Amino acid sequence: MGNKAITYTKITASVLLFLSTAVAAHPKTTDKRIFTGGKERVIAEKNSAVSNDNRVIYFNSAEISAAFKKGTTSLIKFGSYNVLACHRETAGVPEIHTKNTDIFYILEGSATLVTGGILVGGHRVSSDEIRGKEIIGGEAYRLNRGDVIIIPKNTAHWFKEVPGPFYYFAVKIAD
């Protein structure tokens, strides 16, 4: 990933600028905090409105690279939005999020993601997540660099095959 970190930083900045503008227009947003590199930056006081001053939130390539090395790391979390830098090397566990819609933007690698169908052996692991053993039926998508996929809440999904390093940004949007 080394020489691609600058490209990822530009993509991250674009995604985060978009989200900061969206949150500024969202009347229910009450907590706007940025988490990066183990540090927390407050972009607005709790329970106050974010000014729509088109503020750019920037993560340098070292921060992005460090985040991807950790596996899955929250880059920014505020209101109903959470932007994560995700890195996986193996298949995941089938799951359903009952409160979050997921948006994935693929940066590098490929994977097979199964969505929909029936989650087998489902058990609740938290108040808003159910995990299982497999998905029967559903639709398989071969995800590659540059792809975007949106998975609505209450939709089973599973990274069934991940043949090697796989890097992507995930945006989780809660109810």
Number of C-alpha atoms within 10 A of each C-alpha: 13 8 8 12 17 17 12 21 19 15 15 23 17 15 15 21 17 14 19 25 17 12 22 18 14 14 11 12 18 18 19 24 17 19 17 18 14 10 8 11 11 13 16 16 12 14 11 12 18 22 14 12 9 11 13 13 17 14 19 14 19 13 16 20 19 14 21 21 15 12 14 17 22 19 22 22 18 20 18 17 21 20 25 22 25 21 21 21 15 15 16 14 15 23 26 27 22 18 16 22 19 19 18 20 20 21 23 19 19 20 26 18 21 22 24 19 15 16 24 14 12 17 14 12 11 10 9 13 16 19 21 19 14 20 23 14 12 17 13 16 13 12 22 18 15 12 14 15 14 13 18 20 18 17 19 25 27 24 21 18 16 18 14 14 14 21 25 26 25 23 24 23 17 15 10
